[in-house]
Amino acid sequence: FNWLFIMYFLVLAVDLAEAGWRVLTLRLGLFFLALAIANAFVRRSYSTDIWVDFKFPGTVILTFLFMLAQVPLIMRHQIEEKAPDPN
C-alpha cells in the first residue's frame, strides 16, 4: 500500500484509478532512487560548485521533466468526473 502515500498528497490535484497510482508511485520511487545515486556520484566525483549546480537548478529541472513525462500515464488512468444526471 505504498501508493497510498503518494495518493494522499496528490489526490486533490489528480484523480487516478488504483492501477495508475501504483505505476506512478513505482516510477516516482525509481526516479528518486536514481536521483539519489546521481547526487552521490556528483558529490564524490566533482567540485562543490558543480555539485551545488547539480542540486539547484539541476534536480529541479530533472524533476520537472520527469513529471512532464508522466502526463501520458496520468491522462490514461485519470478518472473522469461524471456530470450529474439532469433528471
C-alpha positions in Angstrom: 0.0 0.0 0.0 2.9 2.4 -0.6 1.0 4.0 -3.4 -1.4 5.4 -0.7 1.3 7.7 0.5 1.6 9.4 -2.9 -2.1 9.3 -3.4 -2.6 11.2 -0.1 -0.6 14.2 -1.3 -1.8 14.3 -5.0 -5.4 13.3 -4.7 -6.6 16.9 -4.6 -4.9 17.6 -7.9 -5.3 14.3 -9.7 -7.9 11.5 -9.5 -6.4 8.3 -10.8 -7.5 4.7 -10.9 -5.7 2.4 -8.4 -3.5 0.9 -11.1 -2.4 4.4 -12.2 -1.4 5.3 -8.6 0.6 2.1 -8.3 2.5 2.7 -11.6 3.1 6.4 -10.7 4.4 5.5 -7.3 6.7 2.9 -8.7 8.1 5.4 -11.3 8.5 8.1 -8.7 10.3 5.8 -6.4 12.7 4.7 -9.1 13.2 8.3 -10.3 14.1 9.5 -6.8 16.4 6.4 -6.2 18.2 7.3 -9.4 18.4 10.9 -8.4 19.9 9.9 -5.1 22.5 7.8 -6.8 23.3 10.6 -9.2 23.6 13.0 -6.4 26.1 10.8 -4.5 28.1 10.3 -7.7 28.3 14.0 -8.5 29.1 14.9 -4.8 32.0 12.4 -4.7 33.3 13.0 -8.3 33.1 16.7 -8.8 33.8 20.0 -7.1 31.4 21.5 -4.6 30.5 24.2 -7.1 29.4 21.7 -9.7 27.5 19.7 -7.0 25.6 22.8 -5.9 24.7 23.5 -9.6 23.5 19.9 -9.9 21.4 20.3 -6.8 19.9 23.6 -7.9 18.7 24.1 -10.6 19.7 20.6 -11.9 17.5 18.4 -9.8 14.6 20.9 -10.1 14.8 20.7 -13.9 15.2 16.9 -13.9 12.1 16.6 -11.6 10.1 18.9 -13.8 11.0 17.0 -16.9 10.2 13.7 -15.2 6.8 14.8 -14.1 6.1 16.2 -17.6 6.9 12.8 -18.9 4.3 11.3 -16.6 1.4 13.3 -18.1 0.5 10.5 -20.6 0.3 8.0 -17.7 -1.9 10.4 -15.7 -4.1 11.1 -18.7 -4.5 7.3 -19.4 -5.5 6.5 -15.8 -7.4 9.6 -14.9 -11.0 9.0 -13.6 -13.4 11.2 -15.5 -16.0 13.0 -13.4 -19.4 12.2 -14.4 -21.8 15.0 -15.0 -24.9 14.9 -12.7 -28.0 13.4 -14.2 -30.4 16.3 -15.0 -33.5 14.0 -14.4 
